[in-house]
Amino acid sequence: MTIFAIESSHDDTSFALLKDNQPIWMKTITQTEIHKQYGGTVPEIASRLHVKNIGILVEELKKEINVEEINLIAYTKEPGLIGSLHVGYIVANAMAMILNKPIMPLNHLEGHFYSAYIGKEVEYPALGLLVSGGHSQLMLYHNKDSYELLGETQDDAVGEVYDKVARKLNIDFPGGPVIDKIWQKYKDIYQESYTLPKTENELNFSFSGIKTHIINLINNDINRRIDVNVEKYATEFQNTIVKYLKHHMELVIERFKPKSICLIGGVSANSAIRDMFLKLFNNVYLPDMKYTTDNAMMIARLAYEKIKK
């Protein structure tokens, strides 16, 4: 079974081929450098660039495979930027009609979950922590056809908070990788963390309080004409995020007793969060770094799980 997948939910245009849960080929064109100058993704620009980039990828695909050999076409239906999703939808449906192949619309967030299991089988029940620029969720899969959302952010997503704190510290965009590099260098010097937020449902997240706290501290320094210690604030911010995520994971592992856990989403590339996660449990799945951000291989892997017996 050869599955072709398209991912175009945000600012990455991605094609992938998966055969019997083994990756064959993937190509992703990112728009990060273009949106960087605006400090975040501009939806209209993203849509126009998807149109351009998806044409390039169609030509690349034809060099990799005789498209008649494709058995199933999968694409990201939701959630995401409407215009960006629509580009993927049009191309996937056009290919399905031309090739007379079945088509499968899929959920982007479910795709992230299966990014940790590309080339591997899932050990259910499986618990996933999804951390990205747009989403922060705890997902429990009882089996391939049944999952429940245990908790989610009530305000900002964790990746969004990284970007906002980085912007306040006048460091680069996207903020996550830059703050992580600072943390790696200064983690032994600055070991403090801030107060952890509390939510009515203890499995939900609230990251805006952490963001507001650190921004207020920075503003106080600016108002008092004190030099802002970028390294200290960045490191202690990441200490707090790691501690907060660890607290939630310990709660759900104890309560639901999964057979496996996985860390997924763009922020799963963060070294501190990955290190913490690996020490949490005896059966941990992490996506390869190339599968941490939005990509079509995770959509293909989800499709494979949906159709297998």
C-alpha positions in Angstrom: 0.0 0.0 0.0 1.6 3.2 -1.2 0.1 6.4 0.4 0.7 9.9 -1.0 0.0 12.7 1.5 -0.2 16.5 1.4 0.2 18.8 4.4 -0.5 22.6 4.0 -2.2 23.7 7.2 0.1 26.5 8.1 3.3 27.8 6.4 5.0 24.6 5.3 4.1 22.9 2.0 4.9 19.2 2.3 4.5 16.1 0.1 5.3 12.5 1.3 5.2 8.9 0.1 4.8 6.1 2.6 4.7 2.4 1.7 3.6 -0.1 4.3 4.6 2.2 7.1 8.1 2.7 5.7 9.0 6.3 4.5 9.9 6.4 0.9 10.3 10.2 0.2 9.3 13.5 1.7 9.9 17.1 0.5 8.9 20.2 2.4 9.2 23.8 1.4 9.0 26.2 4.4 8.1 29.8 4.5 9.7 30.6 7.8 12.3 33.1 6.5 9.6 35.1 4.7 7.2 35.4 7.6 10.1 36.1 10.0 10.2 39.7 8.9 6.6 40.1 10.1 7.2 38.4 13.5 4.6 35.7 12.7 2.7 34.0 9.9 0.7 36.3 7.6 -2.2 34.0 6.3 -2.7 35.7 2.9 1.0 35.5 2.1 1.1 31.9 3.3 -1.8 31.0 0.9 -0.1 32.6 -2.1 3.2 30.9 -1.4 1.5 27.5 -1.0 0.1 27.9 -4.5 3.6 28.5 -5.8 5.4 25.8 -3.7 2.8 23.1 -4.3 3.4 23.4 -8.1 7.1 22.8 -7.5 6.4 19.8 -5.3 4.1 18.2 -7.9 7.1 18.3 -10.4 9.4 16.8 -7.7 6.8 14.0 -7.0 6.7 13.0 -10.6 10.5 12.4 -10.6 10.2 10.1 -7.5 7.4 7.8 -8.5 5.0 6.8 -11.3 1.9 8.4 -9.8 -0.2 5.5 -11.1 1.5 3.4 -8.4 -0.1 5.5 -5.6 -2.9 3.6 -3.9 -4.3 6.3 -1.6 -4.2 10.1 -1.5 -4.4 11.7 2.0 -4.4 15.4 2.9 -4.8 17.7 5.9 -8.4 18.9 6.1 -8.2 20.7 9.5 -7.4 22.6 11.6 -5.2 25.3 10.1 -5.3 28.5 8.0 -8.3 28.3 5.7 -6.5 29.5 2.6 -3.5 27.3 3.1 -5.7 24.2 3.7 -7.7 25.0 0.6 -4.6 24.8 -1.6 -3.9 21.2 -0.4 -7.5 20.3 -0.7 -7.7 21.3 -4.4 -4.5 19.5 -5.4 -5.4 16.3 -3.5 -8.9 16.2 -5.0 -7.6 16.9 -8.5 -5.0 14.1 -8.2 -7.6 11.7 -6.8 -10.0 12.4 -9.8 -7.2 12.2 -12.4 -5.7 9.0 -11.0 -9.1 7.5 -10.0 -7.7 6.8 -6.5 -9.5 7.0 -3.1 -8.9 10.1 -1.0 -8.8 10.6 2.7 -9.2 14.0 4.5 -7.4 13.9 7.9 -6.9 15.9 11.1 -3.6 17.7 11.4 -3.4 17.2 15.2 -3.9 13.4 14.9 -1.2 13.5 12.3 1.2 15.0 14.9 0.4 12.1 17.2 1.4 9.5 14.7 4.6 11.4 13.8 6.2 9.6 16.7 5.3 6.2 15.2 6.5 6.6 11.6 8.1 3.2 10.8 6.9 1.9 14.1 3.8 0.3 15.6 1.8 2.0 18.3 1.5 0.4 21.7 -1.9 1.2 22.9 -3.1 2.8 25.1 -0.8 5.6 24.1 -0.5 9.0 25.7 0.6 12.0 23.7 1.7 15.4 24.7 1.3 17.8 21.7 3.2 21.0 22.0 3.4 23.4 19.0 3.0 27.0 18.0 -0.7 26.7 17.7 -1.7 23.8 20.0 -1.0 22.3 23.4 -2.9 19.2 24.2 -2.8 15.9 26.1 -4.2 13.1 24.0 -5.0 9.5 25.1 -5.4 6.9 22.3 -7.2 3.8 23.5 -6.8 2.3 20.1 -6.6 3.5 16.5 -10.3 4.3 16.3 -10.8 5.9 19.8 -9.0 8.8 21.5 -9.9 11.4 24.0 -8.6 14.9 24.7 -7.6 14.9 28.4 -6.5 18.5 28.6 -5.6 21.5 26.4 -4.4 25.1 26.7 -7.0 27.6 27.9 -5.2 30.5 26.2 -1.8 30.7 24.4 -0.1 27.6 23.0 3.3 26.9 24.4 5.1 27.7 21.1 3.2 31.0 20.9 4.4 31.9 24.3 8.0 31.2 23.3 7.6 33.6 20.4 6.1 36.3 22.5 8.7 36.1 25.2 11.5 36.0 22.6 10.0 39.1 21.0 10.0 40.9 24.3 13.6 39.9 24.9 14.5 41.2 21.4 15.8 37.9 20.2 15.1 36.0 17.0 11.9 34.5 15.5 10.8 31.8 15.9 11.6 32.1 19.6 11.7 28.4 20.6 15.0 27.4 19.1 16.8 30.6 20.2 15.6 30.3 23.8 16.5 26.6 23.8 20.1 27.5 22.7 20.4 30.1 25.5 19.0 27.5 28.0 21.6 24.9 27.0 24.4 27.4 27.7 23.1 28.9 31.0 21.0 26.1 32.6 23.7 25.4 35.2 23.8 29.1 36.2 20.1 30.0 36.3 18.2 27.1 37.9 15.2 29.0 39.3 11.7 28.8 37.9 8.4 30.8 38.3 5.2 29.8 40.0 3.2 27.2 38.0 -0.3 28.2 36.9 -3.4 26.4 38.1 -6.5 25.6 36.1 -10.0 24.5 37.1 -9.4 21.2 35.2 -6.0 20.3 36.5 -5.1 18.6 33.2 -5.7 21.8 31.2 -2.8 24.3 30.5 -2.6 28.0 30.9 0.6 29.5 29.5 -0.4 33.2 29.4 0.2 33.7 33.1 3.8 32.6 32.7 4.2 34.9 29.7 2.6 37.8 31.5 4.8 37.3 34.6 8.1 37.4 32.7 7.0 40.3 30.5 6.1 42.3 33.7 9.5 41.5 35.2 11.2 42.7 32.0 9.1 45.9 31.9 10.0 46.6 35.6 13.7 46.4 34.6 13.1 48.7 31.6 11.2 51.2 33.8 14.0 51.2 36.4 16.6 51.6 33.7 18.2 48.2 34.7 19.8 46.2 31.9 17.6 43.3 31.0 19.3 40.0 31.7 18.2 38.2 28.5 20.0 34.9 29.4 18.5 34.7 32.9 15.0 35.4 31.8 15.2 33.0 28.8 16.6 30.2 30.9 14.2 30.6 33.8 11.3 30.8 31.4 12.3 27.5 29.9 12.9 26.0 33.3 9.3 26.9 34.2 7.8 25.5 31.0 9.6 22.2 31.4 8.5 21.9 35.1 4.9 22.7 34.1 4.8 20.1 31.4 6.5 17.5 33.6 3.9 18.1 36.3 1.0 17.4 33.9 2.7 14.3 32.4 3.2 12.8 35.9 -0.4 13.3 36.7 -1.8 11.6 33.5 0.7 8.8 33.6 -0.3 8.0 37.2 -4.0 8.3 36.4 -4.3 6.5 33.0 -1.3 4.1 33.1 -0.5 4.1 29.4 1.7 1.5 27.7 3.6 4.1 25.8 3.9 7.9 25.7 5.0 10.2 23.0 6.0 13.9 22.6 4.9 15.5 19.4 4.6 18.9 17.7 7.1 21.6 16.7 8.1 22.3 20.3 9.0 18.6 20.7 12.4 19.5 19.1 13.2 21.5 22.3 16.2 19.8 24.0 15.1 20.4 27.6 11.6 19.1 27.0 12.9 16.0 25.2 15.4 15.3 28.0 12.7 15.6 30.6 10.3 13.4 28.6 12.8 10.6 28.2 13.2 10.3 32.0 9.4 10.2 32.6 8.6 6.7 31.5 10.1 3.4 30.4 8.5 3.4 26.9 8.9 6.7 25.2 8.4 7.5 21.5 9.9 10.7 20.0 9.6 11.8 16.4 12.7 12.1 14.3 13.7 15.8 14.2 12.5 16.1 10.6 9.1 15.0 11.7 8.7 17.4 14.6 7.4 20.3 12.5 4.5 20.2 10.1 5.1 17.5 7.5 3.2 15.3 5.1 4.8 12.0 6.4 2.8 12.3 9.6 -0.4 12.6 7.5 0.6 9.5 5.5 1.3 7.6 8.8 -2.1 8.6 10.1 -3.7 7.4 6.9 -1.9 4.1 7.2 -3.2 3.6 10.7 -6.7 4.4 9.7 -6.8 1.8 6.9 -4.9 -1.1 8.4 -6.8 -4.1 9.6 
